[in-house]
Amino acid sequence: MTVVIISLMLLAYILIASEHLIHINKATTAMFAGVVGWILYMCMGVDKAYVAENVFMQHTAYFCSIVLYLLSTMAIVEVLNNNGCFDFISSFLRTRNMRRFLWGIVFITFVLSANLDNLTTVVLMLIIMRRLLSNRRQRLYVGASIVIAACCGGSFTVIGDVTTLMIWTKGAVTPTDFAGAMILPALVGTFIPVLLISYEMPNTIDLNRPHITYRGDDSPIPRWQRLAMLVLGIGGLWFVPTFHRLTLLPPFLGTLCVLGVIWVLNELFNRHSIRTEQPVLLPGSDRRLQYEVLQVIMFFIGVALSVSVLVEIGAMASVGRWIDAYIHDIYVFSVFMGILSAVLDNVCLVFSAVSIYDVIPDAMAASPYQQFFTQNGQYWHLVVLSACIGGCLLPIGSTAGYALLKGEDTSIWWYFRHISGKVLLGWIAALVTYFGVDLFLR
């Protein structure tokens, strides 16, 4: 039965990697493999009552906390978006100067993705980009820059990406140390590809004509109201790691607290519209933000179920022993992870890599090699850095890339010819920067 489960998971990984060819949603594949894997595990003669009540629920509690975090951040973005809090971005970016537009949208994406999960940021920024840019070729280059900035920006904070959230909730890293080690490599990994992309863009860009935004009545939402809610929403998310450190409660409770605050403000600020049954939500609002994030959540649940059953049958421990025996080098392993991330979703890879090893207490790290797996060890940093940037080598390597692939009908071949080489240079430079910072701190 163990061989059957492993074969099922390998087939699922192949189907996930080839979603663009077989046109079967990877969330469907992951969910099916995860559920069937656990059913097969229960047929292996284990103590079903004990496994269902203890083992399975322990795994479920871990990944459900991440799911609740994603749902709450999605709700925060929805409330902010419905109140026009991101209209400041459109106003700031309305320029015909290519360099100001490109670097402006990259900077905003990088900052937002450090606070929100990067898929939410990418979908939001792609929607804003489409409102502004009329030229499709320019949208492809700017969209690729958005994907790169979001993946790199999300990689240097523990709340910026599903992968970083996983290693944080596992206890493998602490927020301050992780951000200090990763921020410079993330900046370099963004700067170099975008700089090279900017050389292929014209001096001026083609903007769509501005349109008036309708907010449910004849008067726009006051500027101070939008700014107050934006500051509270983004600032509140920055406070989540501190909330976790002070209370030791799961991070999703912090985001639910932030959501509660801005939801109350939304009710107070828009009470007149609510009383007169005038919706605050824009008529005809773009629902892709919710649709994409919900797909990612279902995909993550499927991956979590699949990896957890592999952990229970001992497959992940066997992989770890094989790596220790034949590779025994986290630098080589992380490079391999980055290359594999180009074709296989980086969430799958990071979840698998994180499940291979446990966090070793500092006092029990008897050898230099074991030091890599202690809290804030290099293994956790390199896996995230390589997977996040390596996932940008092709648009199928990350959920953010898939959003661009589907939203702009981008071909993988076009992305490979025009973007992949630039991302590769950025990834190499980011790794050099990471090791340079590490040597300097030593």
KELUMVO-210775 format. One record per residue (C-alpha): residue number from 1; residue in three letters; x negated, y negated, z negated. Coordinates in nm, 4 decimals. Each point is the difference from the previous one (the first is absolute). Layout:
<nodes>
NODE  seq  type        px        py        pz
NODE  NUM   ALA         X         Y         Z
...
</nodes>
This chain:
<nodes>
NODE  seq  type        px        py        pz
NODE    1   MET    0.0000    0.0000    0.0000
NODE    2   THR   -0.2934   -0.2330   -0.0685
NODE    3   VAL   -0.1192    0.0419    0.3594
NODE    4   VAL    0.3517   -0.0761    0.1259
NODE    5   ILE    0.0200   -0.3228   -0.2046
NODE    6   ILE   -0.3449   -0.1176    0.1129
NODE    7   SER    0.0865    0.0784    0.3641
NODE    8   LEU    0.3250   -0.1944   -0.0344
NODE    9   MET   -0.1822   -0.3039   -0.1374
NODE   10   LEU   -0.2674    0.0098    0.2707
NODE   11   LEU    0.2729    0.0153    0.2648
NODE   12   ALA    0.1751   -0.2938   -0.1658
NODE   13   TYR   -0.3231   -0.2041    0.0017
NODE   14   ILE   -0.0409    0.0711    0.3726
NODE   15   LEU    0.3597   -0.1026    0.0722
NODE   16   ILE   -0.0430   -0.3191   -0.2035
NODE   17   ALA   -0.3144   -0.0880    0.1946
NODE   18   SER    0.1770    0.0607    0.3326
NODE   19   GLU    0.3207   -0.1923   -0.0780
NODE   20   HIS   -0.0619   -0.2313    0.2959
NODE   21   LEU   -0.0088    0.3033    0.2327
NODE   22   ILE    0.2818    0.2183   -0.1318
NODE   23   HIS    0.2234   -0.2921   -0.1086
NODE   24   ILE    0.1013    0.1668   -0.3261
NODE   25   ASN   -0.0067   -0.2453   -0.2887
NODE   26   LYS   -0.2875    0.0822   -0.2346
NODE   27   ALA    0.2224   -0.0658   -0.3032
NODE   28   THR    0.2245    0.2852    0.1150
NODE   29   THR   -0.2981    0.2326    0.0439
NODE   30   ALA   -0.1491   -0.0874   -0.3390
NODE   31   MET    0.3310    0.0388   -0.1832
NODE   32   PHE    0.0720    0.3368    0.1605
NODE   33   ALA   -0.3501    0.1350   -0.0719
NODE   34   GLY    0.0076   -0.1201   -0.3603
NODE   35   VAL    0.3406    0.1471   -0.0811
NODE   36   VAL   -0.0654    0.3330    0.1739
NODE   37   GLY   -0.3435    0.0203   -0.1629
NODE   38   TRP    0.1504   -0.0226   -0.3498
NODE   39   ILE    0.2705    0.2549    0.0883
NODE   40   LEU   -0.2677    0.2425    0.1166
NODE   41   TYR   -0.2035   -0.0657   -0.3144
NODE   42   MET    0.3018    0.0912   -0.2116
NODE   43   CYS    0.0194    0.3304    0.1911
NODE   44   MET   -0.3535    0.0965   -0.1084
NODE   45   GLY    0.1203    0.1523   -0.3265
NODE   46   VAL   -0.0768   -0.2959   -0.2261
NODE   47   ASP    0.1999   -0.0828   -0.3122
NODE   48   LYS    0.2686   -0.2017    0.1789
NODE   49   ALA    0.1469   -0.1620   -0.3101
NODE   50   TYR   -0.3384   -0.1162   -0.1278
NODE   51   VAL   -0.1153   -0.1276    0.3413
NODE   52   ALA    0.3263   -0.1838    0.0676
NODE   53   GLU    0.0191   -0.1653   -0.3423
NODE   54   ASN   -0.3672   -0.0784   -0.0568
NODE   55   VAL   -0.2315    0.0304    0.3016
NODE   56   PHE    0.2328   -0.1335    0.2680
NODE   57   MET    0.1358   -0.2802   -0.2188
NODE   58   GLN   -0.3539   -0.1090   -0.0888
NODE   59   HIS   -0.0858   -0.0418    0.3680
NODE   60   THR    0.3348   -0.1675    0.0646
NODE   61   ALA   -0.0508   -0.2550   -0.2775
NODE   62   TYR   -0.3344   -0.0996    0.1529
NODE   63   PHE    0.1128   -0.0688    0.3540
NODE   64   CYS    0.3454   -0.1299   -0.0936
NODE   65   SER   -0.1672   -0.2800   -0.1954
NODE   66   ILE   -0.1724   -0.1036    0.3230
NODE   67   VAL    0.3279    0.0268    0.1939
NODE   68   LEU    0.1752   -0.2240   -0.2535
NODE   69   TYR   -0.2839   -0.2495    0.0328
NODE   70   LEU    0.0411   -0.0090    0.3793
NODE   71   LEU    0.3778   -0.0376   -0.0262
NODE   72   SER   -0.0265   -0.2860   -0.2481
NODE   73   THR   -0.2598   -0.1877    0.2078
NODE   74   MET    0.2188    0.0451    0.3074
NODE   75   ALA    0.2938   -0.1480   -0.1925
NODE   76   ILE   -0.2154   -0.2943   -0.1131
NODE   77   VAL   -0.1007   -0.0743    0.3584
NODE   78   GLU    0.3640    0.0265    0.1127
NODE   79   VAL    0.1150   -0.2545   -0.2598
NODE   80   LEU   -0.2855   -0.2367    0.0883
NODE   81   ASN    0.0584    0.0389    0.3726
NODE   82   ASN    0.3745   -0.0616   -0.0322
NODE   83   ASN   -0.0729   -0.3230   -0.1849
NODE   84   GLY   -0.2324   -0.1218    0.2729
NODE   85   CYS   -0.3097    0.0214   -0.2190
NODE   86   PHE   -0.2119    0.1128    0.2958
NODE   87   ASP    0.1111   -0.2867    0.2235
NODE   88   PHE   -0.3088   -0.1840   -0.1258
NODE   89   ILE   -0.2074    0.2486    0.1976
NODE   90   SER    0.1807   -0.0756    0.3265
NODE   91   SER   -0.0362   -0.3738   -0.0586
NODE   92   PHE   -0.3700    0.0327   -0.0779
NODE   93   LEU   -0.0701    0.2158    0.3050
NODE   94   ARG    0.1894   -0.2128    0.2524
NODE   95   THR   -0.2998   -0.1241    0.1984
NODE   96   ARG   -0.1262    0.0442    0.3537
NODE   97   ASN   -0.3604    0.0321   -0.1160
NODE   98   MET   -0.0911    0.3656    0.0348
NODE   99   ARG   -0.2700    0.0123   -0.2665
NODE  100   ARG    0.2105   -0.1750   -0.2605
NODE  101   PHE    0.2938    0.2291    0.0724
NODE  102   LEU   -0.2019    0.3240    0.0021
NODE  103   TRP   -0.2058   -0.0695   -0.3096
NODE  104   GLY    0.3010   -0.1487   -0.1780
NODE  105   ILE    0.2150    0.3083    0.0513
NODE  106   VAL   -0.2919    0.2293   -0.0876
NODE  107   PHE   -0.0697   -0.1906   -0.3227
NODE  108   ILE    0.3656    0.0035   -0.1063
NODE  109   THR    0.0312    0.3711    0.0839
NODE  110   PHE   -0.3156    0.0829   -0.1968
NODE  111   VAL    0.1225   -0.1901   -0.3072
NODE  112   LEU    0.3559    0.1345    0.0137
NODE  113   SER   -0.1146    0.3602    0.0478
NODE  114   ALA   -0.2061   -0.0271   -0.3183
NODE  115   ASN    0.3274   -0.0571   -0.1887
NODE  116   LEU    0.2535    0.1967    0.2033
NODE  117   ASP   -0.0446    0.3417    0.1536
NODE  118   ASN   -0.1599   -0.0477    0.3404
NODE  119   LEU    0.2830    0.1508    0.2061
NODE  120   THR    0.2477   -0.2529   -0.1419
NODE  121   THR   -0.2503   -0.2741    0.0781
NODE  122   VAL   -0.0613    0.1233    0.3557
NODE  123   VAL    0.3697    0.0283    0.0870
NODE  124   LEU    0.0667   -0.3443   -0.1463
NODE  125   MET   -0.2911   -0.1616    0.1856
NODE  126   LEU    0.0863    0.1734    0.3280
NODE  127   ILE    0.3532   -0.1396   -0.0262
NODE  128   ILE   -0.1413   -0.3494   -0.0572
NODE  129   MET   -0.2463    0.0460    0.2886
NODE  130   ARG    0.2798    0.0973    0.2399
NODE  131   ARG    0.1961   -0.3115   -0.0969
NODE  132   LEU   -0.2976   -0.2162    0.0924
NODE  133   LEU   -0.1846    0.1660    0.2890
NODE  134   SER    0.1560    0.0485    0.3424
NODE  135   ASN   -0.2974    0.1535    0.1844
NODE  136   ARG   -0.0080    0.3799   -0.0420
NODE  137   ARG   -0.3758    0.0373    0.0605
NODE  138   GLN   -0.0692   -0.2558   -0.2718
NODE  139   ARG    0.2425    0.1799   -0.2336
NODE  140   LEU   -0.1935    0.3246    0.0493
NODE  141   TYR   -0.3308   -0.1563   -0.1068
NODE  142   VAL    0.1543   -0.1951   -0.2875
NODE  143   GLY    0.2006    0.3071   -0.1078
NODE  144   ALA   -0.3180    0.2104   -0.0097
NODE  145   SER   -0.1660   -0.2718   -0.2108
NODE  146   ILE    0.2970    0.0090   -0.2386
NODE  147   VAL   -0.0339    0.3784   -0.0394
NODE  148   ILE   -0.3734   -0.0276   -0.0723
NODE  149   ALA    0.0466   -0.2850   -0.2498
NODE  150   ALA    0.2836    0.1821   -0.1787
NODE  151   CYS   -0.1880    0.3297   -0.0326
NODE  152   CYS   -0.3179   -0.1704   -0.1225
NODE  153   GLY    0.1856   -0.2422   -0.2257
NODE  154   GLY    0.1977    0.2817   -0.1558
NODE  155   SER   -0.3148    0.2015   -0.0648
NODE  156   PHE   -0.1567   -0.2314   -0.2592
NODE  157   THR    0.2809   -0.0180   -0.2577
NODE  158   VAL    0.1677    0.2841   -0.1834
NODE  159   ILE    0.3475   -0.1248    0.1010
NODE  160   GLY   -0.0762   -0.0794    0.3644
NODE  161   ASP    0.0325    0.3450    0.1552
NODE  162   VAL    0.1566    0.3378   -0.0712
NODE  163   THR   -0.3483    0.1539   -0.0034
NODE  164   THR   -0.1390   -0.2449   -0.2571
NODE  165   LEU    0.3143    0.0345   -0.2088
NODE  166   MET   -0.0529    0.3768   -0.0046
NODE  167   ILE   -0.3535   -0.0131   -0.1332
NODE  168   TRP    0.0955   -0.2668   -0.2553
NODE  169   THR    0.2949    0.1961   -0.1398
NODE  170   LYS   -0.2252    0.3073   -0.0079
NODE  171   GLY   -0.2350   -0.1933   -0.2295
NODE  172   ALA   -0.2915    0.0163    0.2446
NODE  173   VAL   -0.0573   -0.3778    0.0103
NODE  174   THR    0.0701   -0.3118   -0.2032
NODE  175   PRO    0.1427   -0.3089    0.1772
NODE  176   THR   -0.2796   -0.2493   -0.0720
NODE  177   ASP   -0.2899    0.2329    0.0784
NODE  178   PHE    0.1678    0.1275    0.3149
NODE  179   ALA    0.0713   -0.3483    0.1340
NODE  180   GLY   -0.3554   -0.1146   -0.0785
NODE  181   ALA   -0.1534    0.2931    0.1875
NODE  182   MET    0.2329   -0.0135    0.3010
NODE  183   ILE    0.0754   -0.3642    0.0773
NODE  184   LEU   -0.3185   -0.0795    0.1951
NODE  185   PRO    0.0116    0.3188    0.2136
NODE  186   ALA    0.3689   -0.0699    0.0685
NODE  187   LEU   -0.0777   -0.3561    0.1095
NODE  188   VAL   -0.2820    0.1163    0.2259
NODE  189   GLY    0.2149    0.2781    0.1438
NODE  190   THR    0.2588   -0.2633    0.0937
NODE  191   PHE   -0.2282   -0.2813    0.1139
NODE  192   ILE   -0.2099    0.1847    0.2581
NODE  193   PRO    0.2806    0.1615    0.2064
NODE  194   VAL    0.2126   -0.3175   -0.0063
NODE  195   LEU   -0.2996   -0.2114    0.1010
NODE  196   LEU   -0.0604    0.2265    0.2990
NODE  197   ILE    0.3714   -0.0050    0.0867
NODE  198   SER    0.0036   -0.3805   -0.0097
NODE  199   TYR   -0.2542   -0.0090    0.2856
NODE  200   GLU    0.2525    0.1777    0.2248
NODE  201   MET    0.2808   -0.2439   -0.0738
NODE  202   PRO    0.0667   -0.3210    0.1974
NODE  203   ASN   -0.0550   -0.3435   -0.1551
NODE  204   THR    0.3728   -0.0684   -0.0103
NODE  205   ILE    0.2900    0.2331   -0.0707
NODE  206   ASP    0.3551    0.0179    0.1329
NODE  207   LEU    0.2496   -0.0848   -0.2728
NODE  208   ASN    0.3725    0.0616    0.0015
NODE  209   ARG    0.2226   -0.2999   -0.0441
NODE  210   PRO    0.0865   -0.0655   -0.3653
NODE  211   HIS    0.3482    0.0958   -0.1129
NODE  212   ILE    0.2101   -0.1150   -0.2932
NODE  213   THR    0.0379    0.2585   -0.2752
NODE  214   TYR    0.3544    0.0499   -0.1350
NODE  215   ARG    0.0172    0.0751   -0.3729
NODE  216   GLY    0.3719    0.0574   -0.0603
NODE  217   ASP    0.1177   -0.3645   -0.0193
NODE  218   ASP   -0.0700   -0.3316    0.1724
NODE  219   SER   -0.2896   -0.1012   -0.2267
NODE  220   PRO   -0.3360    0.1790   -0.0086
NODE  221   ILE   -0.1318    0.1577   -0.3177
NODE  222   PRO   -0.2015   -0.2674   -0.1849
NODE  223   ARG   -0.3732    0.0157    0.0512
NODE  224   TRP   -0.0723    0.0008   -0.3754
NODE  225   GLN    0.2313    0.2988   -0.0450
NODE  226   ARG   -0.1768    0.2052    0.2672
NODE  227   LEU   -0.3415   -0.0949   -0.1382
NODE  228   ALA    0.0993    0.0849   -0.3586
NODE  229   MET    0.1277    0.3434    0.0950
NODE  230   LEU   -0.3049    0.0720    0.2165
NODE  231   VAL   -0.2409   -0.0919   -0.2807
NODE  232   LEU    0.1932    0.2052   -0.2552
NODE  233   GLY    0.0247    0.3000    0.2334
NODE  234   ILE   -0.3634    0.0128    0.1091
NODE  235   GLY   -0.1371   -0.1186   -0.3337
NODE  236   GLY    0.2093    0.2576   -0.1825
NODE  237   LEU   -0.1467    0.2804    0.2094
NODE  238   TRP   -0.3502   -0.1206   -0.0882
NODE  239   PHE    0.0984    0.0437   -0.3649
NODE  240   VAL    0.0969    0.3686    0.0456
NODE  241   PRO   -0.3513    0.1424   -0.0768
NODE  242   THR   -0.0116   -0.2124   -0.3168
NODE  243   PHE    0.3484    0.1211   -0.0928
NODE  244   HIS   -0.1173    0.3597    0.0389
NODE  245   ARG   -0.3136   -0.0604   -0.2081
NODE  246   LEU    0.1915   -0.1698   -0.2827
NODE  247   THR    0.2958    0.2376   -0.0185
NODE  248   LEU   -0.1401    0.3234    0.1510
NODE  249   LEU    0.3341    0.0299    0.1807
NODE  250   PRO    0.0127    0.1003    0.3684
NODE  251   PRO   -0.0636   -0.2819    0.2513
NODE  252   PHE    0.3467    0.0305    0.1536
NODE  253   LEU    0.1514   -0.1353   -0.3241
NODE  254   GLY   -0.2045   -0.3158    0.0521
NODE  255   THR    0.1293   -0.0425    0.3536
NODE  256   LEU    0.3567    0.0668   -0.1167
NODE  257   CYS   -0.0485   -0.2749   -0.2584
NODE  258   VAL   -0.1145   -0.2408    0.2744
NODE  259   LEU    0.2943    0.1068    0.2163
NODE  260   GLY    0.2403   -0.0663   -0.2878
NODE  261   VAL   -0.1352   -0.3522   -0.0511
NODE  262   ILE    0.0196   -0.1083    0.3635
NODE  263   TRP    0.3373    0.1727    0.0424
NODE  264   VAL    0.1397   -0.2076   -0.2886
NODE  265   LEU   -0.1451   -0.3131    0.1591
NODE  266   ASN    0.1553    0.1016    0.3311
NODE  267   GLU    0.3413    0.0258   -0.1689
NODE  268   LEU   -0.0438   -0.3371   -0.1698
NODE  269   PHE   -0.1384   -0.1876    0.2994
NODE  270   ASN    0.2614    0.1365    0.2400
NODE  271   ARG    0.2996    0.0112   -0.2330
NODE  272   HIS    0.1990   -0.2416    0.2166
NODE  273   SER   -0.0458    0.2149    0.3095
NODE  274   ILE    0.0828    0.3145   -0.1981
NODE  275   ARG    0.3176   -0.1533   -0.1459
NODE  276   THR    0.1220   -0.1075    0.3446
NODE  277   GLU   -0.0874    0.3429    0.1423
NODE  278   GLN   -0.2592   -0.1541    0.2349
NODE  279   PRO   -0.2800    0.2536    0.0300
NODE  280   VAL   -0.3499   -0.1145   -0.0810
NODE  281   LEU   -0.1242    0.2663    0.2421
NODE  282   LEU   -0.0560   -0.1298    0.3508
NODE  283   PRO    0.2566    0.1263    0.2498
NODE  284   GLY   -0.1706    0.2440    0.2325
NODE  285   SER   -0.3019    0.0355   -0.2266
NODE  286   ASP   -0.2748    0.2318    0.1152
NODE  287   ARG    0.0388    0.3234   -0.1986
NODE  288   ARG   -0.3244    0.1545    0.1227
NODE  289   LEU   -0.1683   -0.0928   -0.3263
NODE  290   GLN    0.2258    0.2321   -0.1988
NODE  291   TYR    0.0065    0.2690    0.2679
NODE  292   GLU   -0.3797    0.0263    0.0300
NODE  293   VAL   -0.0614   -0.0002   -0.3750
NODE  294   LEU    0.2682    0.2616   -0.0641
NODE  295   GLN   -0.1613    0.2215    0.2643
NODE  296   VAL   -0.3363   -0.0355   -0.1734
NODE  297   ILE    0.1578    0.0868   -0.3346
NODE  298   MET    0.1527    0.3190    0.1408
NODE  299   PHE   -0.3325    0.0849    0.1659
NODE  300   PHE   -0.1867   -0.0555   -0.3259
NODE  301   ILE    0.2430    0.2253   -0.1898
NODE  302   GLY   -0.0541    0.2744    0.2586
NODE  303   VAL   -0.3786   -0.0344   -0.0182
NODE  304   ALA    0.0102    0.0009   -0.3803
NODE  305   LEU    0.2087    0.3180   -0.0051
NODE  306   SER   -0.2334    0.1667    0.2502
NODE  307   VAL   -0.3228   -0.0914   -0.1786
NODE  308   SER    0.1377    0.0870   -0.3438
NODE  309   VAL    0.0883    0.3541    0.1092
NODE  310   LEU   -0.3514    0.0358    0.1454
NODE  311   VAL   -0.1364   -0.1034   -0.3385
NODE  312   GLU    0.2106    0.2615   -0.1769
NODE  313   ILE   -0.1119    0.2885    0.2243
NODE  314   GLY   -0.3640   -0.1001   -0.0535
NODE  315   ALA   -0.0708   -0.1101    0.3585
NODE  316   MET   -0.1238   -0.3469   -0.0986
NODE  317   ALA   -0.2359    0.1423   -0.2618
NODE  318   SER   -0.1412    0.2359    0.2632
NODE  319   VAL   -0.0563   -0.2927    0.2376
NODE  320   GLY   -0.1816   -0.1874   -0.2760
NODE  321   ARG   -0.2298    0.2955   -0.0674
NODE  322   TRP   -0.0730    0.0350    0.3724
NODE  323   ILE   -0.0883   -0.3700    0.0258
NODE  324   ASP   -0.2264    0.0247   -0.3037
NODE  325   ALA   -0.1757    0.3049    0.1428
NODE  326   TYR   -0.0436   -0.0969    0.3665
NODE  327   ILE    0.0235   -0.3791    0.0216
NODE  328   HIS   -0.0864   -0.1214   -0.3509
NODE  329   ASP   -0.0141   -0.3582    0.1267
NODE  330   ILE    0.2867   -0.2413   -0.0552
NODE  331   TYR   -0.1440   -0.2416    0.2580
NODE  332   VAL    0.0236    0.2573    0.2792
NODE  333   PHE    0.3407    0.1068   -0.1249
NODE  334   SER    0.1322   -0.3576   -0.0048
NODE  335   VAL   -0.1198   -0.0621    0.3572
NODE  336   PHE    0.1720    0.3206    0.1081
NODE  337   MET    0.3151   -0.1209   -0.1763
NODE  338   GLY   -0.0142   -0.3303    0.1858
NODE  339   ILE   -0.0354    0.1686    0.3387
NODE  340   LEU    0.2815    0.2422   -0.0790
NODE  341   SER    0.2166   -0.2941   -0.1112
NODE  342   ALA    0.0016   -0.1244    0.3583
NODE  343   VAL    0.2207    0.2888    0.1097
NODE  344   LEU    0.1617    0.1207   -0.3238
NODE  345   ASP    0.1957   -0.2365   -0.2222
NODE  346   ASN   -0.2267   -0.1393   -0.2711
NODE  347   VAL    0.2654    0.0511   -0.2696
NODE  348   CYS   -0.0196    0.3775    0.0604
NODE  349   LEU   -0.3776   -0.0041   -0.0135
NODE  350   VAL   -0.0379   -0.2126   -0.3102
NODE  351   PHE    0.2661    0.1948   -0.1875
NODE  352   SER   -0.1820    0.3204    0.0926
NODE  353   ALA   -0.3434   -0.1416   -0.0893
NODE  354   VAL    0.1244   -0.1330   -0.3332
NODE  355   SER    0.1529    0.3402   -0.0818
NODE  356   ILE   -0.3261    0.1884    0.0642
NODE  357   TYR   -0.1798   -0.1405   -0.3048
NODE  358   ASP    0.1013   -0.1016   -0.3499
NODE  359   VAL   -0.1323   -0.3114   -0.1694
NODE  360   ILE   -0.3023    0.1061   -0.2063
NODE  361   PRO   -0.0467   -0.1779   -0.3370
NODE  362   ASP   -0.3294   -0.1900   -0.0179
NODE  363   ALA   -0.1202    0.2135   -0.2910
NODE  364   MET    0.0484    0.3201    0.2017
NODE  365   ALA   -0.1816   -0.1159    0.3148
NODE  366   ALA   -0.3155    0.2071   -0.0435
NODE  367   SER   -0.1536   -0.0628    0.3428
NODE  368   PRO   -0.0368   -0.3015    0.2352
NODE  369   TYR    0.2383    0.1717    0.2446
NODE  370   GLN    0.2728    0.0230   -0.2648
NODE  371   GLN   -0.0381   -0.3721   -0.0675
NODE  372   PHE    0.1702   -0.0609    0.3346
NODE  373   PHE    0.3246    0.1445   -0.1395
NODE  374   THR    0.0172   -0.1908   -0.3278
NODE  375   GLN    0.2394   -0.2893   -0.0445
NODE  376   ASN   -0.1031   -0.2758    0.2470
NODE  377   GLY   -0.2391    0.2466    0.1652
NODE  378   GLN   -0.1083   -0.0531    0.3593
NODE  379   TYR    0.2021    0.2945    0.1295
NODE  380   TRP    0.3311   -0.1783   -0.0601
NODE  381   HIS   -0.1260   -0.3234    0.1552
NODE  382   LEU   -0.1423    0.1606    0.3113
NODE  383   VAL    0.3015    0.2201    0.0671
NODE  384   VAL    0.2315   -0.3023   -0.0042
NODE  385   LEU   -0.2357   -0.2270    0.1955
NODE  386   SER   -0.0650    0.2528    0.2747
NODE  387   ALA    0.3610    0.1154    0.0244
NODE  388   CYS    0.1468   -0.3513    0.0119
NODE  389   ILE   -0.2438   -0.1399    0.2571
NODE  390   GLY   -0.0405    0.3303    0.1841
NODE  391   GLY    0.3772    0.0144    0.0285
NODE  392   CYS   -0.0211   -0.3113    0.2190
NODE  393   LEU   -0.2248    0.1696    0.2571
NODE  394   LEU    0.3188    0.1148    0.1729
NODE  395   PRO    0.3571   -0.1229   -0.0561
NODE  396   ILE    0.1114    0.3520   -0.0972
NODE  397   GLY   -0.2356    0.0039   -0.2993
NODE  398   SER    0.2176   -0.2095   -0.2313
NODE  399   THR    0.3618   -0.0923   -0.0540
NODE  400   ALA   -0.0911   -0.3607    0.0726
NODE  401   GLY   -0.1419    0.1032    0.3377
NODE  402   TYR    0.3164    0.1966    0.0750
NODE  403   ALA    0.2039   -0.3146   -0.0653
NODE  404   LEU   -0.1999   -0.1798    0.2701
NODE  405   LEU    0.0142    0.3022    0.2309
NODE  406   LYS    0.3789    0.0131   -0.0124
NODE  407   GLY    0.0738   -0.3699   -0.0392
NODE  408   GLU   -0.2062   -0.1205    0.2964
NODE  409   ASP    0.0077    0.3235    0.2019
NODE  410   THR   -0.3791    0.0117   -0.0137
NODE  411   SER   -0.1813    0.2864    0.1703
NODE  412   ILE   -0.2686    0.1886   -0.1894
NODE  413   TRP   -0.2289   -0.0296    0.3013
NODE  414   TRP    0.0292   -0.3809    0.0049
NODE  415   TYR   -0.0752   -0.0128   -0.3732
NODE  416   PHE   -0.2980    0.2325    0.0411
NODE  417   ARG   -0.1518   -0.2076    0.2841
NODE  418   HIS    0.0493   -0.3418   -0.1565
NODE  419   ILE    0.0093    0.0460   -0.3791
NODE  420   SER   -0.1586    0.3270   -0.1176
NODE  421   GLY   -0.3613   -0.1007    0.0678
NODE  422   LYS    0.0444   -0.3238   -0.1924
NODE  423   VAL    0.1508    0.1843   -0.2960
NODE  424   LEU   -0.2895    0.2486    0.0049
NODE  425   LEU   -0.2528   -0.2834   -0.0279
NODE  426   GLY    0.2026   -0.1508   -0.2850
NODE  427   TRP    0.0125    0.3350   -0.1795
NODE  428   ILE   -0.3773    0.0481    0.0259
NODE  429   ALA   -0.0595   -0.3543   -0.1238
NODE  430   ALA    0.2459    0.0553   -0.2884
NODE  431   LEU   -0.1858    0.3161   -0.1101
NODE  432   VAL   -0.3345   -0.1823    0.0162
NODE  433   THR    0.1496   -0.2823   -0.2059
NODE  434   TYR    0.1381    0.2423   -0.2574
NODE  435   PHE   -0.3371    0.1700   -0.0504
NODE  436   GLY   -0.1755   -0.3378   -0.0039
NODE  437   VAL    0.2297   -0.1283   -0.2757
NODE  438   ASP   -0.0449    0.3250   -0.1936
NODE  439   LEU   -0.3813   -0.0255    0.0158
NODE  440   PHE    0.0154   -0.3665   -0.1030
NODE  441   LEU    0.2185    0.0747   -0.3026
NODE  442   ARG   -0.2367    0.2791   -0.1067
</nodes>
